[in-house]
């Protein structure tokens, strides 16, 4: 048996048990870093730390506080908060109480929050602030199971019988622990591997979200499997900003407990650029949108610096892509990352001029980024790879506890999602659908046995709904969502995500793009531009100071985007080409329900919202 198999097969039944082991092993090592904004509101944040022992003191107090409130094993405690250290401590507290965490995105509106709280039968809600509490108060009459709300930030909150602050919960828990010192050990010791640990509601593109039931064993397996990949070690520093209500963010907390490295926690997306040089992470997980934004930002900055600077950037970007492709191919053949002398010399010059500055912006110590949640355009992946920011794409779903595949360190291949995690099986069905089996797969959908039966076979194979292909040596490439494949009226199949990804690599001003063409005789696109990037462009093109909607409606903007669409079309098959496009009057966003909180496009919502623009593009054609 290999070391990886031994590690995985000898896993404890829960991450709560792993946490107790971690605290006993390295009590004085640093566990978490978190920002404390300055009292006056001006100047940089002050970063504080918690050791594993200090984190445990708070975790056990939260667990005991919940038990004192009457929370029993497997009963649900909901968490509605942004990514912050208290989210991690509360989640661990819930698990150490033997209860189960229901995750709610802080952006979720009052109606959907109430649906999740009611459907999960959550007994307690841990809410971030007065705003999250207000949603629960508004719907209190519809939530008979909700006995208490615990508020993290007490500003503007009156506590009482129904509402208490996190500090009060911890005080009550600490007092309860004094009377029952063995309480946590007993609760954690009683957890079985099949006991419910987490209920994550998927932000579906249609209808109500479904609750995905993930037992304790899923997270224990993920912790051990992440360690078994050898990608990370105890000396690493992780910068965690992803939404913890999303499975991708949540799985990163399990891996960290097994490995014992430091995690800096701050979910404020607008602080990422500021935080990276402060945190100086060795690894970070992100979604493709972040890499696209960085790429577009670098390109726009170079363009703003004048024609000469922009030409240098374009040259360096091409060198980066060529260097990444050549060195990855050579590694595949020989096991060594090598490039011909001429290319290596060009790369060295480009590194001094461009790439080194990009690496500094990421904090200067980044060994690798993990990208997941959606497909990263290969041209953007190759750019970062060539610039020395190694983006390891991974793949998984909420239903598979997030991490089913990841690219294996030095042997990573841009454009693939790598190999399965140790212990996970994969096969490709006759229609190209990816099927998964292993200890990371969910128990099923909460209270939805028919929906569970649609995706989960009796022998454990899970239907992902994604289309993909495996290389002879086990690397998986995702080609599209099964339901997102477009079939034109001419009978040709098109993967819209592939075309959309290529456009994002070509056009530095795009924020979101939706390719449409199902049952039509040609493809069209709805394009939303990045507000900051297009405002910079507008300054140089006679549109300075104009609002976004006016900039995108201007003929020169349409003409500029048309140039990029033509460039895209040159690399596509005839039936894939974009014949017409429309620029949207605003960017797509979570608030309007057009993208999920993990920044995935909700195609049906966007197509419904902008049906008039789609109809306009097909007006006068045979199918109109």
N, C-alpha and C positions, 0 to 999 in steps of 0.2 A: 504493500500500500504506500502511495506517495505521501510526502509531508502534507501537501494540500488536502488530500483526502482525509488523512488522520485528523488534521485541524478541523475540517468541516464535520466529520462523522462524530467527533467527540465534543460537539458543541453543547452548551447548557441549554435548558429549555427556553430561556428568555434573555433579552438584553438587560432586564433588571438584574438578573444573576450576574451577567457580564459586568455591569456597573459596580456591583458590590466587590467583584474580583479586582476590578481596576483600582478602586479606592483603596483596597487592602494592599495592592502591589506597589502603587506609587502615590501615596497620600499627599506628599509635599510637592509633586511635580505640577507645573502649570497646566491647567485644563482649558480654561476659557479666557478670552480677552473681550472686553466690551467697551463701547465709548460712553463717556459721560459728558454731555454738552456743557459748556461753561455757564456759570450762573448768570452772567450778564447778557448771555446770548450772542456775544461777539467772540471771535477768535476760534482757534482749533479745539476739537474735542480733547478731553483728557481720557486716555485709555487705562482702564483698570483690569486687574486679573483676579481669577479665582483658581486656587489649587483644587485638586480632586477632592481633598478632605473638606475644603470650604464649600465646594459645590454640593458634596454629599450632605453636609449639615442642612443646607437649604432644601435639597431634594427630599430628605427624610422628614423634615418639618412639614413640607407640602403634603407628602404622602400621609403622614399621621393626621394632619389637619383635615384631609378629605375623609379619612376613615372616621374621625370624630364627627364629621358632618353626616355620617351614615352611608357613605359610599361603599358598596360591596364589590367583590371580585366580578369582573366582566361588565359591571355597570358603566355606562358611558359618562365621561366628563368632556365637555366640548372646549375647544381652544380657539378663540377668535382674536388673533393678534398678528402683528407683523413680525418679521424675523428679528429676534432680540434674545439676549441671554435668558430672560425669564421664560420665554417659550420653551427653550431646551430644558430648563430646570423643572418647569411645570409638567412637561411631557414625561420626563423621567419620574417625577413624583407620582403622576397618575399610574405609570407602569409599576412602580414599587409598591403602590397600594393594591396592585392586582387588578386595577380597573382598566378601562380601555379609552383611548383618546379619540374623540371625534374632531376632525380638523375643519375649520371654517376660514376661508380667506377673509381678511379684514375688509376687502372691497365689496363683499357680498351684500346685496341689499336686504332690507328687513324681511321681505316676503320669503326669499330663498333661505335666509338664515333661520327663520322660523320653521320652514319645511324641514331643514336638516336637523334642527334641534328636536322637532316632534318625531320625525321618522326614526331617528337614532334613540329616542327616549332618553336623552341626556338628562342626568340628575343635577349636574352642576355645570355652569358655564364659567370659564375663566376668560374674562374680557379684557382687552388692552386698556380701554379708557372710557371716559364718559360717553363718547360717540358710539362705541360698541354696546355699552350698557343700554343706551337709549333705544337701540333696535329691539333688544329683549323686552324692555319695559313696554314698548309700543305693542308687542305681540303677546304680552304676558297671559292674557286670557286664553290664548290658543296653546299654551304650554303647561299643561297640568303636571307633567313629570319634572319640570325644572324647579328644584327646591331652593337653589341658591345661585347667586352670581358673585364671583370673586373678581375684583378689578385690580389690574396691575398698577396703573397710574391713577392715584386717588384724586387728582385735581378735579374739582367741580363735582365730586361724588359724595353723596350722603350715605354712610353705611348704616345698617340696621339689621333686622332679622334676615331679610331676603338678600341683602347686599352687604358684602364685607370686602375689605381690601386684601391684597395678597399678603401684606405685612401682618395683618390681623390673623389670617389663616395660618401663617408660619408661626406666629406667637402661640396660637391655640395648639398647633401641632407639636411644638417644642414642649409645651406643658404636658400634653398627652403622652409624649415619649418618656418623660421623666417617670410617669406612673407605669408605663409599659415598655421598658427598655428593649425587649426582644421583638417588639411588634413588627418592625420592617423585615428583619431576618425571617420571621415566621411567615409573613405575607408573601415575600419573594420566594421562599422555600416551597410554598404551596402552589406556585404557578406551574401549570402544565403547558407543554409545547403547543397544544391545540387551543388553548384559551385565547379569546379575542384580545388583541393588543391595540389595534388601530382600526378606525372606520374612516376611510377617506372617500369623500364624495367627488366623483369625477365631474368636471364642468363640461357636460356633454354639449354637443353642438345643437341638439334638438331635445325638447322636453325637459323633464325634471332630472336632476343629477342622480346617479346611482351610487349607493354606498358600497364600497369595496371592503370586504371583511378580510383583514390581514392578522393572522394569529401571531403569538410571540415567537414561534419558531421561524417565521419568515425573516424577522429582523435579526435573530440570532444567527441564522444561516448567512444573511447578507453581510453581517459583521465579519464572520469567519471567511467568507468567500472573497470579500474585498482584501482582507489581509493576505489570503492565499495567492492573490494575483502578483504580489511582490512589488506593486506600483508605489506603495506608500510605506513609510516607516515611522517609528516613534519620534524621530527628529523633525518631522515635517511641521509646517505651519499652514493651516488651511484658512482661507478667507471665505466665510460662509455668509452669503447675502441672499441666496435663493429663497423663495417663499417656502416656509416650513410646512404650510398647509398642503404643499404639493409633495408627491412621493419622492421626487428627485432630491429635494432639500432634506427631507426626513431621513433618507437612507444614509446620507453623509454623516449624520449624528451617530448612527450605529457603528459605522466603520471606525470612527474616531475613538469610540469607547474601547473597542478591541485593541487598537494600535497605541492609544495613549498619547497621541500627539496634541499639539495646541490648536485650538480653533478660535479665530477672531470672528465674532458674530455681530453683524450690522446689516439689516435689510434695507437700508435707505439707498435706493438705486442711484439717486442723484449725488450720493457721496462716494460712489465707487472710485472715480478718478482721483478724488482727494485721499481716499483711504489706502489705495494700493501702495504708494510710497511709504506710508506710515506703518502699515501692517507687514509689508515686504513678504508676502506669502511665498511658499515653495510650490503650492498647488491651489487651484481654484476651480470650482465647477460653475458652468454658465450655460445659458441657452444661446442658440445661434444669433438671436437678435442683438446680443451684446457685442459679439465679434463683428457683426455687420456694422453696428454703430461706430465701433472703434475704427474699422477700416474706412468707412465713409468720412469720419472725422479727420483722420490722417490725410486722406485724399483732398478733402475740402481745405484743410490748413495749407497743404502744399500748393493748391491752386490759388489760394489767397495770397501766397508769397510771391506770385508772379509766374510768368511763363517758364522761365528757366528752372525755378524750383519744382514746378509741376512736371516738367519733362524729366527731371532727375528722379522724382517719385515714380513716374510711370515706368521708367527704365528699371529702377530698383525693384518694382513690383513684378515685372516680367522675369528679372533675374531670380528673384525669390521663388517664383513658381517653377521655373525651369530647374533650379538647384534642388528644390524639394522633390520634384518628380524623379530626377536623375539619381539622387542619393537614396531615395526610397526603393527605386528599382534595383540599384546596385546592392543594397542591403538584402533585398529579397533573394538575389542570386548568390551573393558572396558572404553575407553576414557582416559586411563593413559599409558604413556610410561614406562613400567616396564620390568625387566628381572630377572630371577632366581638368587639367591645369588651367586652361583658359577660363572656364566657368568658375572655378574656385577663386581665381584672381579677381574676376568681376564681382563675385560675391563678397570678397574681402573689402573692396572699395565701397560697394553698396551698404555693407554692414556699418562702416565708419560714418557714412553720410546719412543713412536712414534707419536701419534695423536697430542699432544700439539705442537710439532715442526711444523707439517703441518699447524695447525691453525695460528701459529705465522707467517709463510711464507705468509699467506693470509692477514696479517695485524692485526690479533688478535681480530677484532671486528665483523667479518662477521657473520650475523644472517642467511643469506640464499643466495644461488646463483640460478638464473633462467637459465635453459638450454633449448635451442630450436634450430630450424633450421634442425636438424637431430636427429635420435634416439641415446640415450646414452645407452651403454651396461649396463644392470641391475647390473652385478657384480661390475662394476666400481661405479655405483650409490650407491650400498649398502656399498662399501668400504668407500666412502666419508661420507655417512650418519652416519656410525658407528664411524667415526673419528671426528664427530661434525661439518662437513661442509655439511649443508643441501642443497642438490641439488634438486630444485623443477623443474621438467620437465614441459614444456609447449608445446603448439602446435598451429600452425596457418600457414597461407600462405600469400604471397604477396597479393593475391586476397581477403584475409579476414583481411587485416590491421594488420597482424602478430599475435595478441594475441587472439585466440579463446578459448583456454583452458589453465588452469594453476593449479598446485597442490595447495591445500588449506592449506598453513602454516603447523601447527603441525600435521594435518591429512593427510600429504602427503604420497603417496604410490609409492615407487620406482618401475620403470617398467611401470608406467602409466603416462599419460600427465594430469591427474587430471580431474577437472570438467569444464563445460563451464563457460565463464565469464557471469555475470548477463546480461540478455538481448539477449544472443546468444542461438539459438535452434540447436539441433543436432538430426539426425536420421541415422540409418544404413540401407542402401538399401539391397535388396534381395541378391545381389552378394557380400555383405560385405563392399561396398564403403561407406565412411563417407560423409554425406551431411550436410551442414551448412546453417543457415539462420539467419539474424539479421542486426543491423545497421553497422556492421563492414565490410559487403560484398561490393566488388567493384561495380562500375557502369557498368564495362565491359572493354574489350580490345580496346585500341585506334585505331580507323579506321579499326577494324576487327570484324564486326558484326557477321560473320559466326562462328568465333572462340568463340565469346561471347555466341552465341546460343548453342554451344556444351557443355558448362559447367554451364550455368545459366538458370534455368527454369523460366517460366513467373510468377510463384508464389513466386519467390525469393530464391528457394533452389539452393545452389551452390554445384556442384560435385567436390570434392577435388582431386579425383584420388588416394586417400589413402584407404587402407583396415584397418578396425579396429573392435573392439568389446567393448560394454558398459557393465559395471558391473551393478547389480541390483540397486546400490545406485549412479549410474551416473558417475563413473570413466571410462575414455576412455583409451584403450590400442591400439596403432598403431601396426599393424602386418607387413605391407609393403606398398610400392607403388603398385598400381594396375598393372601398366605396368612393374614393376620390378619383379613380381612373375615369378619364373622359373618353367616350366613344363618339367620334364625329359621325355625321350623317353619311359620310363616305365609307364608314366601317373601320376607320383607323383608330387605334387606341393611343391615348396621349397621357403621360404622367404630368399633371400640371405642376407639382412641386419641383420637378426637375427643371422645367422651363423657368419657373419663378426663381429658383436658386441661381440659374445662369444669369438672369437679368440683374439680380442683386450683386453679382460679381462684376457686371459690366457697368452699371449705372451707380455712381457714388451718391446720388441724391434720393434714391428710392428708400422708403420706409417699409411699405407693404405693397404686395402685388397679388392680384387674383386672376388667374387665367381661366377663361370660360370658353366652352365649345361643345358641351355635350349635346348630341343630336343636331348640331349645326354643321354647315359645310365649310366653316373656317373658324379660327380661334381669335378671340378678342381678350383684352385685359383691362382691369380696373387698377389704376396705379395711385398710391398715396405717397407723397414725397416727405422726406425728413425735414421737419420745420427749421431746425437750426442750420442744416446744410444748405437748404434752398434760400434762406434769408441771406447767407453769405454770398451766394451766387447772385441774388437779386441786387445787392449793392453794386456789383460790377456791370449790371445789365439794365440800368435805368429804372429799377423798380424799388430802390431803397426806401424803407419806411412804410411800404405798402403792407396791408394785412395779408396773411397767408392765402386766404381765398382769392384775393385779387392777383397775387403772384402766380398761382397755379392756373388762373384763367387767362393770363396774358399770352398773346400769340408767340412771343419769343421763348416762353417757358415750354409751351407745347412743342415748338420746333426743336428745342434742345433735347427734350425727352424722345422725340421722334428719331433723332440721330442715334440715340442709344438703342431704341427698338430695332432700327435697321441693322445696327452692329450685332444685336442678339440674333436676329433672323438669319444672318450670314452663317451662323454655326448650327442652324437647326434643319431638320428634314422639312420638306415643303409643307406637309400637312400640320407640322407643329408651329409654323410661323404665326406671329401676331399680325393680323391684317389691319386691325383698328384698335385704338385704346382711348380711354378717357381718364383724365386726372381728377381725383376726388377733391371736393371742396375743403376737406379736413382729413387729418390722419385717422386711421382706425384705432379704437381704444377699448379698454376693458369696460369702462363706464357705460358705453353704448352696447356692450355685449357682442362686439364684433371680433374681439380676440379673447382668448381665455387668460386667466391670471398668469399662466405659464407661457403666454405670448404666442399661442397657436391660433391660426386663422380659423374663424367659424364660418366656413364657406356659405352654408345656407342663409345665415343671418345677413352677410354682406350682399349676397345675390338678391335677397329680398329687399334690403334697404335701397339698393341702387339698381333695381329692376328697370327703371326708366332709362338709365344710361345704357344698360345692356340692350334693351329694346331699340334704342336709338341707333346703336351700332349695327344692328341687323335689319333696320328699316330699309325697305326697298329691295332686299335680297329675296331669293326664292322662298326661304323658310319663314319670312316675316309674317 
